[in-house]
Amino acid sequence: MYVEVDEQQQQQQQAAGVVKWMSIRSRLQQQQQAAGVLQYRLQQAAGLSNRPVAL
């Protein structure tokens, strides 16, 4: 009985951890995309689209 309860709790904790990690990862991806767009706009504004801007 106790073993089953422990297993259920572990599975729930693992599932919660996965959801948490996925939401963090999607937020990071959004930030990376935003940074990429920002860098591209800076390059366009500076007229240096042929070489990367060192931030």
C-alpha positions in Angstrom: 0.0 0.0 0.0 2.7 2.5 1.0 4.8 1.5 -1.9 2.0 2.3 -4.4 1.4 5.7 -2.8 5.1 6.5 -2.9 5.3 5.6 -6.6 2.3 7.7 -7.4 3.8 10.7 -5.6 7.1 10.2 -7.4 5.3 10.1 -10.8 3.4 13.2 -9.9 6.6 15.0 -8.9 8.4 13.9 -12.0 5.5 15.1 -14.2 5.4 18.4 -12.4 9.2 18.7 -12.9 8.8 18.0 -16.6 6.1 20.6 -17.0 8.2 23.2 -15.1 11.3 22.5 -17.2 9.2 22.7 -20.4 7.8 26.1 -19.4 11.3 27.4 -18.5 12.7 26.1 -21.8 10.0 27.7 -23.9 10.6 31.0 -22.0 14.3 30.7 -22.8 13.6 30.0 -26.4 11.4 33.1 -26.6 14.1 35.2 -25.1 16.7 33.8 -27.5 14.4 34.6 -30.4 13.9 38.1 -29.1 17.7 38.5 -28.7 18.2 37.3 -32.3 15.7 39.8 -33.7 17.3 42.6 -31.6 20.7 41.7 -32.9 19.4 41.5 -36.5 17.8 45.0 -36.2 21.0 46.4 -34.7 23.0 45.0 -37.7 20.5 46.5 -40.1 20.6 49.9 -38.4 24.4 49.8 -38.3 24.6 48.6 -41.9 26.8 45.7 -40.9 24.6 42.9 -42.0 27.5 41.1 -43.6 29.4 40.6 -40.3 28.1 39.8 -36.8 27.8 42.5 -34.2 29.8 41.6 -31.0 27.5 42.5 -28.1 
